[in-house]
Amino acid sequence: MNKDKSILSREQQLLKSRHQQLDSPIVGALRSHGKLWGMDVFSWFKPSMAELENTLNSFPSAICWYANEAEVLSLLNFDDTALRNVSMICTYDKAGLTLPNEQIDHLNILLGAAKIEDALDLMRSLKQNHRILLFTSSSENWMEHQNNFEAFLNVQQ
């Protein structure tokens, strides 16, 4: 009988572990959210700069990228040509993003918002069909950003 309890206990532990894995967000992996206003929507929490650069360059159409300022600047420090497929950048943690002129020249829109809620409001007003919307967060409060972004998508989709 003790053996049955230990087996059941292991099964319960495995089941509990699996539920925790399913409930926890995928970190470091690009995640698709389907379509929103004709755009393919993706999120990525804690992406590596090399993978982010490769992904931005491999998307087939223009990208609207919502990110924190540190991510944008880190990517440019990693590869200063990484933004060639990006048509719009909106930072959600600083209202005044400054980029070198050669980076700004090929962007259609460069925006900054002091709070994520303001950036999400901007997203609603900047609907652009047949594009890709990418939302990233690598900051220490990335889980809060994820929750805000997913709540926004649930309301809008």
C-alpha positions as MATLAB code, in Angstrom:
seq = 'MNKDKSILSREQQLLKSRHQQLDSPIVGALRSHGKLWGMDVFSWFKPSMAELENTLNSFPSAICWYANEAEVLSLLNFDDTALRNVSMICTYDKAGLTLPNEQIDHLNILLGAAKIEDALDLMRSLKQNHRILLFTSSSENWMEHQNNFEAFLNVQQ';
ca = [
       0.000    0.000    0.000;
       2.896    2.333    0.693;
       4.123    1.627   -2.817;
       0.787    2.772   -4.281;
       1.017    6.044   -2.351;
       4.537    6.727   -3.606;
       3.518    5.947   -7.199;
       0.469    8.149   -6.884;
       2.615   10.809   -5.300;
       5.039   10.710   -8.247;
       2.145   10.848  -10.700;
       0.690   13.827   -8.856;
       4.079   15.523   -8.847;
       4.493   15.006  -12.588;
       0.965   16.250  -13.227;
       1.545   19.310  -11.044;
       4.837   20.029  -12.800;
       3.185   19.744  -16.213;
       0.399   22.141  -15.189;
       2.986   24.644  -13.986;
       4.819   24.417  -17.317;
       1.615   24.986  -19.254;
       0.594   27.912  -17.052;
       3.952   29.652  -17.196;
       4.646   31.900  -20.194;
       7.057   30.844  -22.880;
      10.201   32.873  -22.384;
      12.756   33.236  -25.123;
      10.461   31.918  -27.873;
       8.532   33.789  -30.551;
       4.806   33.313  -29.986;
       2.067   33.814  -32.573;
      -1.241   35.430  -31.566;
      -3.033   35.193  -34.911;
      -4.427   38.245  -36.690;
      -5.366   41.662  -35.396;
      -6.674   44.324  -37.795;
      -5.183   42.410  -40.713;
      -1.738   42.172  -39.096;
       0.020   38.995  -38.019;
       0.699   39.438  -34.301;
       3.675   38.016  -32.416;
       5.114   38.458  -28.952;
       8.534   37.580  -27.666;
       9.675   37.854  -24.094;
      13.392   37.956  -23.347;
      14.613   37.309  -26.907;
      18.301   36.973  -27.576;
      19.608   39.792  -29.758;
      20.957   37.395  -32.406;
      17.606   35.620  -32.734;
      15.709   38.903  -32.725;
      17.915   40.301  -35.475;
      17.497   37.150  -37.587;
      13.747   37.163  -37.077;
      13.337   40.828  -37.972;
      15.298   40.238  -41.163;
      13.342   37.111  -42.099;
       9.792   38.462  -41.760;
       8.241   38.789  -45.234;
       6.621   42.197  -44.778;
       7.082   45.462  -42.923;
       7.184   45.239  -39.138;
       5.534   47.401  -36.500;
       7.708   46.790  -33.445;
       6.641   47.633  -29.902;
       9.596   47.343  -27.536;
      11.265   48.925  -24.578;
      14.006   51.433  -25.251;
      16.811   49.168  -24.030;
      15.850   46.455  -26.533;
      15.905   48.831  -29.479;
      19.269   50.282  -28.480;
      20.725   46.830  -27.703;
      19.672   45.550  -31.096;
      21.260   48.533  -32.836;
      24.471   47.992  -30.873;
      24.390   44.333  -31.881;
      23.702   45.029  -35.573;
      23.109   48.530  -36.911;
      21.337   47.140  -40.023;
      18.817   45.090  -38.032;
      15.988   47.576  -38.530;
      15.850   47.449  -42.337;
      12.474   45.569  -42.313;
      11.026   47.662  -39.499;
       8.713   50.443  -40.660;
       7.512   51.552  -37.242;
       8.973   51.483  -33.736;
       7.064   52.422  -30.618;
       8.783   52.283  -27.258;
       6.495   51.842  -24.285;
       8.828   52.903  -21.488;
      10.169   56.238  -22.691;
       8.441   59.021  -24.550;
      11.557   60.427  -26.207;
      13.535   57.760  -28.048;
      16.608   59.074  -29.824;
      18.147   57.104  -32.688;
      20.943   57.943  -35.110;
      19.757   59.748  -38.267;
      20.699   56.840  -40.543;
      18.333   54.614  -38.544;
      15.488   57.111  -38.550;
      15.702   57.703  -42.318;
      14.124   54.380  -43.310;
      11.494   54.278  -40.532;
       8.009   55.502  -41.425;
       7.012   56.062  -37.800;
       9.046   56.453  -34.615;
       7.036   56.902  -31.439;
       7.549   56.692  -27.727;
       5.171   56.388  -24.829;
       5.955   56.733  -21.154;
       3.627   53.868  -20.157;
       2.651   50.612  -21.802;
      -1.041   51.528  -21.633;
      -0.353   54.632  -23.745;
       1.568   52.571  -26.313;
      -1.315   50.099  -26.567;
      -3.701   53.016  -27.158;
      -1.374   54.180  -29.943;
      -1.499   50.682  -31.414;
      -5.259   50.983  -31.792;
      -4.937   54.270  -33.673;
      -2.086   53.065  -35.923;
      -3.799   50.046  -37.441;
      -1.884   49.018  -40.523;
      -3.121   46.152  -42.651;
      -0.891   43.474  -44.163;
       1.962   44.011  -41.787;
       3.524   42.252  -38.869;
       3.075   43.434  -35.307;
       5.839   42.347  -32.953;
       5.700   43.034  -29.225;
       8.863   42.316  -27.219;
       9.935   42.795  -23.631;
      13.228   42.014  -21.962;
      12.888   44.261  -18.951;
      12.672   42.978  -15.415;
       8.892   43.541  -15.418;
       8.354   41.609  -18.654;
       5.578   39.501  -17.088;
       3.550   42.635  -16.378;
       4.089   43.748  -19.989;
       2.992   40.326  -21.207;
      -0.183   40.476  -19.121;
      -1.004   43.972  -20.399;
      -0.372   42.985  -24.014;
      -2.398   39.763  -23.815;
      -5.282   41.528  -22.055;
      -5.259   44.146  -24.824;
      -5.335   41.415  -27.486;
      -8.214   39.622  -25.765;
     -10.292   42.785  -25.888;
      -9.371   43.715  -29.476;
      -9.493   40.331  -31.232;
];
